[in-house]
Amino acid sequence: MELDNNMELDYYDYGNYSTDNSTAEEEHSIKSQSTCFTEEACFTLVVINGVIFVLGVFGNGIVIWIAGLKMKKTINTTWYLSLAVSDFLVCAIHPFNIAHLALQDWVFGLFLCKFTSFMMFVNMFSSIFLLVFISVDRCVAVVFPVWAQNHRTVRTASVAVLLAWMLSVVLSIPSIIFRDVKHHMGKSHCFNNYGADPHSHAAIAVSRFVSGFVVPFVVIIVCYSVITLRLMGSQIKRSSKPLKVMTALIVTFFICWLPYHVFILLELHHGAYVQQHLVHGLQFGTLLALANSCLNPVLYVFMGNDFRRKFRSSLLSKMENAMGEDARTTSRFLSRSSSVDTRASTHI
């Protein structure tokens, strides 16, 4: 994953590097000696990234096929389809980063250096913004069930999806501005070049952490706290499948992305830490963040039906079940909520 692959490159001042200081023989010698396949840790990372690529493309491709073509267009399928498209795109371009890791040399030029990093952050922001909108949507359906029944539409969900993608693109622009390619000792490096404006490093790292993690986390916690309190005060028996699926998606996102943000913030004061520890931490955080893109389809499968029934149903039907609106349950709950107990709705 090329969020900030080879993060250790950011510690060095490339302005002090000059390829003219090294001979062609030295460059060739260094380039030929460096190979990922002779290092066990590096080779393991290549294999793990390859598995993530295969699972992500295959799994999200199936979700796109089911949610986009096989199922009726509903609010839920609109959410899941957008999440799957975001994850599919980031997995589809991952081979560039796998090749970079294997070759230990960026051979794809400046455009792809910027584009791959840009897409990673578009994926991060779009995923968390969609989870925020989904949480707000669930909260509104519980607190204002009658209003939600009349105004909660596929068109509204589609507008929210479009807004999430637009915000994600805007917030990912720094990758286009600061990502750069430098050549040193026969190697090309794709890295974040903050040399011209050193304060940008801290500003971007903190802003990404706040807008892509802290604020969404607070909004989601508030929404689910309200949902929990309303359901605790409701006597209507609820179907917890939609809530369980979305809770799993949200928890997985934060678990996968928290280490990345932590090490990015630690990197701002890299002089206080052992450089190798930061490098390994950033590699682990980046790998875990990418793994999030292939985990959502797995969650749909294992949470679509009761676990003991999973062997009696197909993979596709389980994913369809996890993403479905459950229209009969929704209608029944909203009807009872409006006529019997107006305090809460159980459709979440």
N, C-alpha and C positions, 0 to 999 in steps of 0.2 A: 504494500500500500504506500502510495507516494504522498501522504499528508506532509510529512517532513522526513522522508527516508534519508539515511545518512545524516542525521541531525548533528552529528559531531562536526560536520563541515561548517556549521554556523559559528563555531567557536573561533574559527580562524579568520584572519584578515586577508582576504584574497588580493587586496590591493598591494600586499607585500610579495605576492607570488609573481614570478615571471618565468614563463616557459623558456625564455631565451637563456636562462642561467643553466639549463640542463642540456646535455648533448643528446643527439638522436639515439645513440647507443644506450645511454642511461635510461631514457624514456622507454625504449623497447624492452630493456631488461626488467624494469619495474612492472611494466604492463604484462609481461609474460609470466612473471612470478606470482602475480595476484590472480587467484582463481578461487571461486567459491566452492568448487567441487573437491578441493583438497582440504577444506575446513569443515569439520563435522557440524558445528553449530550453524554455519552459514547454509550448508546443504540441507539441514533440518528445516531451517526457515523457508527455503525454497520449496520444499515438499509441502509444508503446512500451508504456505500461500497458494500453492497449486491446488490443494484440496479445497481451500476456501473459494478459489475461482470456479472450480467445477460445480461445487454445491450451490454457490451463489447464482451462477448463470442458469443452471438446471432448475433449482428450486423456485427462484423468482420468475423464471420463464413459465413454469407451470402455473404459478399464481396469476400472472398476467393473462395467460390463456383462459383460466377458469373465470377469474373476476371480470375480464374484459369481453369474453366471447361466450362462455357457457352459462353464466348466471344472469338473472335479471338485474338491471342496473338499479341499485339502491344506495342509500347513504353509506351503509357499511362497505359495500363493494367499491364505492368511490374512494373511501379512505384507503382500503387495502390495496387497491389497484395502484394508487399514487405511491404508496410506500414501496410496493414491489418494483415499480418502474425506476424509482430512485436507487434502490439497491441493485437492480439489474444493470443499470448504466455504470455504476461504480465498479461492479464485478467484471463487466465486459471489457473495461480498459485496464484491468489489473495485470494482464500479461506483460504490458510495458514495464511495470514495476517489478514483476518477477524476473524479467530479463535483466533489468538493471541490477537487481540483487545478485543474480547468478554471474553476470559478467563483471560486476563491480565497476561498471563503466556506463555512463549515460550516452547512448549512441543515437538517440532519437531526436535530437535538436531542441531548440529553444521553445518552439510552439507546443510540443507535447510535454515538455517540462512544465510549462505554465498550465496547460490544459488538464493534465492528470491531477495536479494539486487542486486546481479550481473545482474539478468535478468531485473530489473527495469532500471538500467543504460544502458544496452544494448538497451533497448527500447528507452530511451531518446536520446542516441547518434545516433542510426540508423534512427530514425524519422527525426531528424534535418539534418543529413547528406543527407538523401534522398531528403528532401525539398531543400537543397542547390543544389544538382545535377539536380533536376527538374527545379529550377530557372535558372541555367546555360544553361540547355537544351533549355528552352523557349527563353532565350536571344540569343543564337546562331542561333536558327531558325528565329529570327527576323532580326538580324544584317547580317547574312550570309545565306540567304534563299536558294540560288542555291547549295551551299556547303552542307547545312543541308539536302536538298532533296536527295543528292547522298550518304551522309555518316551517316546520322542519322538513325541508325538501332536498331532493337530489341537486337541484340547481344551486341552492345555498351552499351545499357541501362542495360543489364544483368551484364556486367562487372562492371559498376558503382555500381549496387546494391551489388554485391559481395564485392567490395572495401569498401562500406559503412558498411557492416556487419563486415568485418575484423577489420576495425578501431574501431568500436563500442566495439567489444570484447576486444581489446587491452586496450582501455581507461577505461573499466569496471573492469579490473583486481584488482585495489585497494580494491574493495568490497570483493574479495576472500581473500586478504591478511589481511585486518584489521577488518573484521566482526568477532565477537566472541560471545560466550555464557558464561554468568556468573550466578552463583547461589547465592542468598542472601535471607535469611529469608523465605525459602520455595518457592521462586519464581525463575524462570529462565528468563534471560533477553538477548535478541538478540540486540547487540549494536555495535557501532564503537569503537574499542579499540585502541586508539592512545597512550596508556601509555608508550610503549617502545620507541616511536619516536614522541614526542609531536609536532614537526614542520611539521609532515606529515599532520596533520589536516588542517592547513592553506594551505599547498601546494596543497592538493587534492581538497579542496573547491574552491580555486582560479582557478586551472587548469580546473576543470569541468565547471566553470562559463565562462571562456574565450573560451575553445574549444567547449563547448556544447551550448553556447548562444551568446556571443559577436561576435566572428569571423563569425559564420554562419549568424547572423543578418546583419552584415556589407555586406557580400557577396550578400545576398538576396536583400537588399536595393539597392545596386549598380545595380544588374541585372534588377530589376523591374523599376528602374529609367531610365535605358537605353531603356527598352521595351516601357515605357510610352512616352519617347521623340521620339522614332522612329515611334510609332503609331500616335503621334500628327502630325508628318510631312508627314504622308501617306494619300493619298486620297482614298485608298482602304477601302471599308466598311468591317469591321472586325466582326467576330463572337466572342463575349466576354465570352462565356460559359467556355472554358478551363481556361482562366485567372481568372475568378470569383471563380471557384472551388478551384484553387490552392491558390489564395489570401486568401480565407476563411480558408483553411487548415493551412497556414502559420501564419495568425493572431491568430487563435485559439491556435496554439502551443505556441506562445510567451506569450499570455495572461495566459495560464494555467501553464506555467513553470516559469514565472518571479517571482511570490511570493515565490516559493520554493527557488530559488537562492538567493533572497534578504534576507530571514531569515537564510539561511545557512551561508551567509557572516556575518550577524549580530551576529550569534552564536559564531563567532571567537572572539568577544569581549563581551561575555555574561555577564561579570561583570559590564558592563555599562548599562545594561537593566534589567528590572524586569523579573526574570526567568519564571514566569508563562505566561507572555506575549509572550516570545519566544517559549515556549512550545505550546501554542495555535496557534501562527503564523505558526510554523513548521507543526502542525497537519493540519491546513487549506491549507498550500502550498502543502503538500504531497497529500492531498485529491484532490485538484484541478489538480495537475499534473497527477494523475491517471485518472481523469475524461476525460482527453484528449484522452485516449485510446478508449473511447466509443463514442466520438463525431464525428469522421471522417465519419462513416457510415450515421449518421444523416445529415451531410452536403451533402453527395452524394444525399440523398433523396430529400432534400429541394432545392437543386440547380441544380438538373438534368433537370428540365423543369421549365417553368414559373409557379409561385405559384398558379395562378388561374386554372391551368390545372391539378394540382396534384391529385384532386379527380377523374379524369377521366383516370388515368393510374395506373398501379400496382406498388407496392413497388419495385419489382425486375426490372421492365422496367425503373423506374426512376434512380435506381442505375447504371444500364447498360448505360443509357444515359449520366450520369455524368462522367463515366469513359471512354466513347468511344472516339475514335480518330476523329470521324466525317470526314471520308475519303474523301467524296465528296467536302466538304468545303476546306479541306487541299489541295486537288489537284487543285481546282479552284484558290485558293489564291496564291499558289506557282507558278502556271502557269502564272497568271497575273503579279505576282511580277517579274518574270524573263524576261518577254517580254515587259511589259509596264512601270513598276516602279521598278527599281532595288534598290531603296533606302531602302525598308523595306518589310518584309513579315508580313502578318496579321495572320499567323497560330501561335498561342501561346498557 
